[in-house]
Structures are given as structure tokens and as C-alpha cells.
């Protein structure tokens, strides 16, 4: 196997964006966001710039150009004949063009001309526009997994396209307002040229998802293999907390295995390391014999409610991480079960400093309900973050997961599949209170919307935390999110992968291993890079090794804390006993609603009240006895 240094920087494809001085800055921001998500380099041209026409012809004819976007306000400045000629390619399809934010001010003759007569006008829709949405109607080559879904809108003003019913056009999005429908995104095809028309919609938020999704559809379609994408679609269910006992509350491992086989899904048990030495042999055997359906990940250490929260000293966090790893190693030796080096934080997520500790001790990733790990470092915008895996914190992969009882399930599945995000769900044992088949509808929705979905362990999915894009024939660039990735080549020819990973070199990179052999690499400008050839239908593991390996041999794994032992006993009592009764479930809701200190204080008060009540009752019983039996009577009864 030959590995070489990256000789030429991977070349990004170009997106041409033509705008007018009257366009809002948010329009450019939307286009930039979509182009950046798919790894396209954006070339911005203003119609007011000197030499605009000549420059436009030059960049449109460039072989690196894969798509062009022109604002509705800039169309009048373009020579239609020259633009269409520049978009033509001798081989393959012509470069697709999108007319963005077409509005009522665009002259009808101009609109008919650019659409070859298929679109007659764009008319302002009557207000109010409450309860509006986009119906995604196709074609499948453009909308892909989003076909048949509804995208909610928060609209102030909108324009609808007026189509010539006799002409050949394809509607992509229908704007639903009340009981009325209006074409909002359409494609005209003539002389091998595709031109897309997106009607202007003014939303309450400039970066509302409804304004970005059509751009994502267009760019992904236009760029094809040259856009960031994944070779695989992965899915997983993680159940937090249970130790290996049958049943654990409402969770039956035997019953769940039957349902996984029936509905085709995989379950990871987020295992609390404190439970390392109390697994039942039957459950251990069941999981050991079903690796295609069951796997284990790490769920904190003691799961004591405040674990890994910001206010604890960093040294305490590190001790917890080391002890968790030592306990999981002991668990593996006792049970014979492997586990994935993936951390699922208990209850509250950790600070960025804790993610740096996970990287230092060679964990692979963290998977949580949000990939922004603390409110203080979470610069939320009105647009949901598109990529579900981020390296923003300590260059350590943090992935987002969703509750199994999530709202608008099918849209969530379709959107993440469209964006090439792994479909990660989580639940607790009480999710199965209505039946062990409770997750089956979720699995069925995933398998229907994305038939190629592969249900796998978190560890396997983390090894495929990367996206690829075609740069030259037989060459792909890889954007890696994990320090261990499995490069798959699903094609019928050899591929040269240029692997790049954001890397701050903390801790310092010791080596990069491919197929068990150290290989050359370089780190420059915050990027680790190397080249890896992979044969047809083959795979190669790439591992980034860091200095300062965690040594868990001297770590104490004992359970010496009375406080933690009490909390774990309370958790077992909650899940294994209380959860089976209605009053118990009310208590459980109280348990999650208050803090640990408040809970302990409440329990102590209840114990004190109960003890006081017992003393009062005992004293009252004695007083009644004295009144009922005078002393002389009691003596006689005793004598008898």
C-alpha cells in the first residue's frame, strides 16, 4: 500500500452568485450558508461592478463552475443569450441556473423569456399568511428524501408563480396558505438547459429554515458528487441508564431483541460505569450473542446528577473520566462484552473543557441531545444547525441526537437524511411503558424514508463521521470529524482520498496509522492532512494517535461514596419498583423536576414527618390504654 503526501490542494467547485445593489445582505448570507455547507467556493459578482459582463462570461465558462444563482433584482442586467451559451457544456449536462427571490416587480416578458414561456408572472399573495407551509412535491432527483414532506413557514409576505398550464414545467415546492396552493419553486427545462425559479418569501427570521432549504436542494442537485455528501446513511437507538438485568423497569432485553429483528433497528445501551460489577449472566449472554442488534456505550461515571457540570473543578471531571474508563475496562473483563469509547453525558451536557479531557483520554466522540455543550458557549441563531456533528469544541466530535418521542418525526427523519446526518435517537426504559414495541414506528419511518439506512452501534457510526466530495476523476476529498475513521470505497474503481481533519494538536499528535502502519501526514493552518488510496469495494482504517495515553491500571474502581451509593439505590428503586405504579410515576416526575439537594431534603423531611407521626401514634396508643384500663384493673388482668 502506497501512501503519499497531498501534492495538490483539493479543488472546490465554484458557485457563481450574481446580485444587485438593492438586494438585502441576508440574501447573500443564505447563499453563503448553503454553499459552505456543501463545500462550494462562492464567486460573488455585482451587476454594478466595472467589467461585469466580461467577468460573468469568464466565470460561467470555467470548468470548475457547477451552479449559478442570480437574484431576481439582477436578472434585467443579464444578456440571456450570452448567459445560456456560457452555461453549455459539451459533455454532461449544462450548468443549472437559479433565479432567486423572483418577485412581482420582475417584468412578465422577462420572466417568460427566461423560462421559455413556462412561467408567466409572480403575483403577491393575499394576506394574512398565517398557517402557511411549503409542500415538497418533487421531482425526486431534486428533493430526494424530503419528497412528500411539509416545511412550516413563518411568513410576512409571499409571491406565487403563475405557470402556463400548457407548457412543460416541474413544480418543486407548493406554497400552502389556508386551503389554497401556489407554486413557489419550479424548474423549466429546454434545450438541455435547466433554470430554477424561486419565488420571494419574506419570513419573520431572515435565516428561517424555509428560506435556506430550497437553496440546499438546488446546490446539492447542481453540484452532485462535487458537494459534501456521505456514502452511507446510519441510524441508532440509545437507551440511557439500564444495567444488565431482566427486566430493567419497562425494558425487557429479550422482548426488545425480538422487536429489533422484526422492525430492523439497533440499540445501544448507554451504560453507567458504576454498575460495572452487577450484570446478570442471561442478559450478558443475550447481548454477547447479538452484536448486530445490541452494543454498549459509556454513560457518565456515577450518574449522580451533577456529574460533568460546569461548576465542578476540572480535576474532578478528569478523575471521573479516568474512573469511568477503568470501570468500563473492568466491566468488559467481567462480562466479555466490548464497549464503544463514546460518551453519552448524564442529564446535563459538559463544558468545552471537559470535551478536551475526553480527547486527552482517547474517547472517540460524545453524543447528546444538543451538540452545543453549554448555554454560555452556544451562539444560537434562528436557523437550526445543519450538520449534526461539530468539532467546534476542542476539536472533539460532538453529535446531536433526538428523543424517540420527538414531534414531527417523519420530517425530522427526512431532513436529516437529506442533509446526510446520522439518525440518532434516545429513550429511557419508561418509553416502553406502553409496550416493548414502542420504538417500532420510529424504525419503520426511518426505513421507509431512507431505505438504505444502516442501523449500527454508536462506535461504528462514529467511525463514519466524515463526508466526501469529488475533486477529480478517481479522487475525493474527505472532511473527517473523528480521530478514527473507516474509509469505504463503494465504487468499482480505486480511489485516492485526501483526508483532512480540523486539528489543534492538543494533545500533540503522535502518529497517524493506516492499516496498522504509521504514514506521513502534515498539520498546517489547523488542518491535519494525508492521502490514502483505497482499492475498489475496499476499506482502510485511519487512526490519529495522540500523546499521553490514559493509564487506568492504577485507578480505584470501588464504590466508596455513600452519597453515590444512595443515589444509585434510589435510581434502581425508581426504575425497577416505583415505575410500575401510578403513584410511583408521580414521584418519578417529581424526582426529575427538582434538584438532587432538594430531593434529598424532601426525603429527609418525609422521613422526619413519618417518624414524628409514628411517635405521636405510639404515645396516643399508650394514653388510650391508660384511660381504658385503670391501674387496679390492669393489675388484676396481669394476675389472671
N, C-alpha and C positions, 0 to 999 in steps of 0.2 A: 504494500500500500504506500503510495507516494503522497506526501503532504508538502505543500509549498507555501511560501509567503504570499499574501494577497498582492498581486503585481499591479493590477489596475483597480481603482476605486469603482465599486459597482455604480452603474449609471442609472439614475432615477428617470422615469418617464416624465414628460412635460405636460402640464395642463395650462392652456392659454386662457387668460381671463381678460376680457375687454370690457371696460366700464366707462361711464360718462361722469363729468364733474357733479352732476345733480344726484348721483347715486349716494345712498347713505353708507357710512362706514360699516354698518352691520352686515350689509350685503357682502362686502369683501371678506369680512370676518367669517361668515358662513362658508364661503367658498374655500377659504384657507383651512378651516377646520376639517372639512370633508377631504380636501386634497392631502392634508397632513396625515389624516387617519389612514389613508390608503398609500402613503409614501410617495406621492407625486410632487414633483417640483413645480411651483406655480410661477408662471411668467405673466406679469401684470402689465397691461397696455392701456393707456388712457387715450381716448379719441382726440383729446386736446393737445397731445404731445407732438412736438416737431417730428416730421417724417413718419407719422403714424402708419400711413397706408403701406409704405415700403417695408417697414418693420413687421407689420402684420403678415404680409405675404411671405416674408422670410421665415418667420417662426412657424407659420402654419404648414409650410412645405418641409420643415425639418423632420427627419425620420424619428426623432425622439418624441415628437408630439403625438399624443394618443387621444386627446379630447380638447374641445374648445367650448368656453362658456362666454356668452355675450349678454350684457344686461339689456333689458327692454328699452332703456333710455339711450343706448348706444347703437342700436340697430340701424338707425337712419344714416349713420356716418359710414356704413359699410357698403362696398360695391358687391352686390350679391353674386354676380357672375365671377368676379375675381376670387371671392372667398370660396365658393364651391369648387372652383378649379384648383385652388391651393389645398383643399381638403381631400382631393382624389389621390388614391394610391394605386399603383399598377398591380400590386399583389395584395391579396387580402381585401378587407372591407375599407371603405373610405372612413375618414376620421369623423366620428359623431359630433354634432353641434347642438348645444343647448341655449335657447333664448330664455333668459332668466327674468322672473318677475315681469312678465308681459302684463301691461295694464291697459286701461280704457283709452289712454292718450295715444297709443300706438295706432297709426293710420291704418284703416281697414285694407287699403290697397297694398300697403307694405306687408301686412300680416298675410294676406292672400298670396302675395308674390313669394315670400319666404317659405310658405307651407305648400306651395304648388296648388293652391286653391282649396286645401282641405280645411283650413281654419279661416273663418270669415271675420271674426271680431272677438274682443274681450270686453264683457259688459260687467259693470259694478252690480253686485248682488244687493237686493233689498235688505235693510236691517229690520229687526235685530238678528244677530247671527249666533245667538246662544244655542247650545246643544248641537254644535256643528262637529263634523269629523271628516276625515279622508277615508273613503272606502278604497282599498287597494285591489284593483281588478285585473291587473296584468299588463302586458304579457309576462309569462313566467321567466323568460330569459332576462328580464329587467328587474322584476320584483322578487324573484327567487322565493325564499321561504316565507316572505311576507304576503304571498298571494292569499286573498280571501280575508285578510285582517282589517280591522278598523283602527285608524290612528286618530286619537282625540285632538281637537283644535281648541285654542283659546283665542278666538278671532274678533278683531275690531272692525275690519273692513276686508272684503274679498272681491276678487274678479273671477268670472267664469268664462271659459272658452265657448264660443259659438262655432260648432262644427258643421261643415257641409255634409249632409246625410248621404249624398251621392258619391262623395269622394272616399278614397281609401285612407283611413287614419286609425290609429290604435289609441284608445284611452287607457292611461296607466292609473290615474287617481281620479275618483269621483268625489266632489265636494258635497257632503250631505248637510243640508240645512233644514231642520224640521223634517217634512215629508218630501222635500224637493231634492233633486240631484243636478249637479252642474259639472261638466268636465273641467278638471283643474290642471292635469298633466297629461299631455298627449304626444304621440310620435307620428310624424309624417315620413313616408319612405318613397323616394322617387329617384330614378336613375342611379341606383345603388347608394344613394345618399340618405342618411338618417338625420332628421332635425327634430329635436325635442322642444316642446313649448310648455313652460311652467307659468301658470297664471299667478299674479301677485296676490299674496295673502298677508295682511298685516295682523300680527299676533300681539298679545299683551306683552310677551317677552321676546326681544329680538332674537334670542338664541333658543326659542322654543323648538322642541324636537321635530315638530311638524314642518318647520322651515328647513331643517337640515336633512331629514330622511330622503326627500326627493333628489337632493344633490348627491347623497351617498349612493342611491340607486343608479343615477346616471354615470357617476365616476367609476363605480365598480363594473358596470356593464361596458363602458368605453375602454377602460384600461385592461380588463380581463386579467390574464396571468401576470401582468406587469404591476398590478395593485397588490398590496399586502393581503395575503389570504392564508388559510390553513389547509393542509392536505386531509385533515381529519375533523370529525365532529364528536366531541366527548360529552358524556353525561355521568352524573353520580348522585346518589342519595347518601347523606351522612346523618347518622343518628347519634346525638350527643348524650354522653353520661353513662350508658349502661355498662355494668361489669358482666362478666360471662356467667350468668345464672339463668335458668329456665323455669318460669318466665321472669323477665325483668319488668315489673309493673304490667302494662298493657302490651308489652313487646314479647312475642313468642319467637325465638330464633328458629324453631322448627317450622312454625307457620309462615314466617317471613320468607324462608328459603323456598317453600312451595309457591308463594306468590311471586317471588323473583323469577322463578322458572316459567311461571305462567305468563307474566306481563313483561318479561325480559328487561330486568334492570339489575343494578349492582348496588350494594350497601356497604359503606364504610362505617365502622364503629369508632366514634371519637372517644377513646378510652382514657379514663382518668388514671394516671400512673400510680396514685395512692392505692389503687385496687390491684396492684401487680401480683399479689400472692393469694388471691381468693377466687380463682376461676373453677367452674365445675367441669369435670372431665368430659361429660357428654357434650357440652357446648363447645369446649375446646376441639373435640373430635369433629363435630359438625362443621366448624369453621375451617379447620385444617383440611378437610376433605372437599371443601367447596371454594377454592381460591378464585374461581371465576365469578362468584357471587358475593363473597364476604372479604373484607380487608379491615385493617386496624390502622388508626392514626392517633396522634398524641393530643390529649385534651387538657391542657394546662399541666398542673402537677398535683396539688392538693384539691383544687377546685373549691377554694374557701371563700369565694365571694369577692374579695378584694385583690385576688391574685393578678399580678402583672399590671395593676393600675398605676397611673402616673405618680401618685403621692408616695409610693413606697421607694426606698433607696434603690439605686441601680444595682448595687451589690446584692441586695435581696433578690431582685429579679434574676440575676445571673446564677445565684445559688439554686433558685427554683428550677431554672432551665437545666442545670447540671444534674440536679436530683431527679428531674423528670426523665432525662435520658438514661441515667443509671437504673432507675426503676423499670423503664421500658426494656432495657437490656436484660434485667433480671426476669421480667415477665416473659420475654422471648425464650430464655433458657428454661424456665419452668414449664411453659406450655408447648414449646416447639412451634409457636406461631410467629411469623415475621410481622413487622410493622413498618409503616411508611414514616419517614422523617419529615412529616408535615405537621405543623402546629395549628390546632383549632383553639383559639383563646376562649376561656370560660367567661360567660356573661359579658363583661366589658372588654373591648379590644385594648391593645397595648399602645405605648408611646413609640415614636420612631426610634428612640434609643434602645428599646427592647428588641426591635427588629434587627438592629445592628448586632445585638447579642446572639440572636438566632443564627445570623450569618456567621458570626465568630465560632459558634459551636456546631457548624456544619449541618444545620437543618436545611431542608430544600425550599420550603415556602410556608406561608401562612394563609389559611382560608377562613374567611369570616363574613359576617353579614354585610360589612362595608369594607372597601379596600382603602378608605381613608381612616387612619388608625387612631386619631384623637380629634375632638372638636377644634382644638386650638390650631391644628395643622391641616384643617380641611377647608380649603378655599372653594366652597360650593358655588356653582353657577346655576343658572336656570336650566341649563341643558344637562341631562344625565351623562355621566362619563361613559364614553363609547366602549373603550377597551376595558374588559373586566379584570385584567391583570396589570399591575403597575410596579415599576421599580423606583418610584418617586422617593421612597424612604430607605436609606442605607443601601441602595442597590439590591434590596432583598425583595423577592416576588411576593406580593400580597394580592390575593384573588378574592373576588366577590362571590357570595352565594346567596340563595334566596329561600325563604321559608316555603315548605311544601304546601302550606295553605295560602299561598300568595294570590292576590287578586289579579284578575285578567291573565290567567295562566297561559292561554294559548298565544296571546300577543307577546307576553314575556318570552316564551319559548321561541316564537318565530323571529322576534327582533334579535335575540342573542345568537340564534342560528345564522341569521342573515349577516350579523357582524363577525361571525367566526369565533364567538366566545364559547368557552365550555359551559355546559348547562349544569350548574351545581346547586343542589337543593339540600335542605337540612330539616330535621324534625327532632322531637323528643318522644319518649315512649308513649306519652298521653295522646300523641297524634293518632295512635292506633286504638283509642278507646272505643271507636265505633266499628272496629273490625280490623283484622290484620291485613286486609286488602285495601286499606285506605289510600295507599300511595299508587295503586294500580292506575287510576285515571290520569295521574300526572305522567307516569311512564308511558301510557298509551298516547297521550298528547304529544310527548317528545318523539315517540317512534312514528307517529303519523305525519307530523310536520317535518321532521328530519329523519327519513327512513335509513340514512347512512349512519345515524348516531351509534357510537360505540360506548356502552356502559362499562366503566372501568374504575379501578381504585384511584384515590387521590394521588398516590405516588406515581402511578402510570401517567395520569393526566398532567402532573407537574413536569414529567419528563418530556411532554409535548407542548410545553408553554413556549411556543415560538410561532412566528408567521414567516412566510416566504414571499418573494416576488421574483419574477423572471427578469433578468438583466440582459442576457444574450442567449442565443440558442444553446441549450445544454448547460446554462449557468444560472444559478439562483442566489440571491442574497437572503440571508437568514437573520431575523431580529429575534434574539434569544432572550427569554425572561428568567430562565433558571440556570443554575450552575451545572446542572446535569441534564442534558437533552439527548433524546434518541432521534437522530436524523433519519427519516424514512424517505426512500426514493420509490414512489409508487409507479413510476413510468417504465417504459420498455427500453430506455437508453440510460447510459451513465450520466451522472450529474455532478458538476463541480459546485459545491456550496461554499459561499463566502459567509462565514459565521461572524456576526457582530453582537456584542453584548455590552450594555452600559456597565462600566466597572470603575469604581472609585479606588480600587486596590487597597481597601481596608476591610478585613486584614489583607496583607500582601498576598498576591497570587504566587503560589509555589510552583505550580506546573499545570499544563493542560494535557490531558490524557485522551487519546483516541484509540479505541480498540486495545487498551492496556499498554500503549506505548506513548511516552512523552513526545510532544510535537512542538515545532516552532510556533510562536504567536507574538503578537505585539500589543502594547497598550499605549494609546495616544489619544489625546483630547477626550479622555473619559470613556474610550471605547476599547474593548478587547476584541481583536480580530485574528482570524486564521482561515485557512482554506482546507476543506475536507472533501475529497472525491468519494462518491457513493455509487456502487455498481447498480445496474438495473434491478428493480424489485428488492434491493438490499437495504440494510440499515447500518448506522455507525453511532456508537455512544461517544459523546463529547463531554468530558468532566473537567471542570475548573476546580483545582485543589488549592486550598488556602493554607497559610502557615498557622501554627498554634492549634493543633488538633486537640479536641476536648478529651481529657482522660477521666473516665468515670469510675475507674477501679477503686479509687480511694473515697468515693462519695458515699455518705451514710444514707441508706435507703429505708431505715427504720421509721416507725410511726410513733415518735415520742411526744408529739404535741397533743395535749389533752383537748385543747380547743378544736384542732382539726379533726381529731377522732370523734368529738361530739357532733361537729357539723356533718361529717360523713355518715354518722349513725342517724342523724336527723334526716339526711337526704335519702338514705335507704328506707327509713320508716315512712317518709313522704311518698316515695315512688312505689314501694312494694306493698304497703299496707293502706295508707290514707287514700291513695288514688282510687281505691276500689269502692269507696263510699261517697255519697253526695256531700255530707258534712266535711269529709276529708278533703274533697276537691275545693270546697270553700276555703278551708285552711290553707291549701296549697296556693290559691290565688292571693291570699294574704301574705304568704311566705315570699312570693315574688314581688309584691307591691311595696314591701318595706325593706330597710337595710338590715344587714346582719346584726349590728348592735341593737337596733330596735327589736329585732326578732328575739334575741337572747333576753333582752329586758322584758319583753312581753311574756316569754315563757317563765322567767323567774317570778314575775308578778302573778301569773296564773298559778304557779306552784305555791307561792305565799298565800294567795287567796284560798286555794284549796286546803292548805294546811291549817289556816286560821278557821275555815269553815268546819274542818274536822275537829279541831279543839273545841269550838263552840258547841258542836253537836254532842261531843263526848261529855262536856260539862252539863249541858241541858239534860242528857240522859241520866246523869248521876243525881241531879236535883229532883227529877221526876221520881226516881227511886226512893229518895229520902221522904218525899211527900206521901207516896203511895204506901210505904211501909214504915210505921213508927218504930222507934228503937226496940221497944218491948216485943213487938210483933216479929221483927227481924230476928231477935234472939230466940224466940220460940220456934220460928221456922228453921233456924240453924240447929237448935237442939233436936228437932224432929228429924 
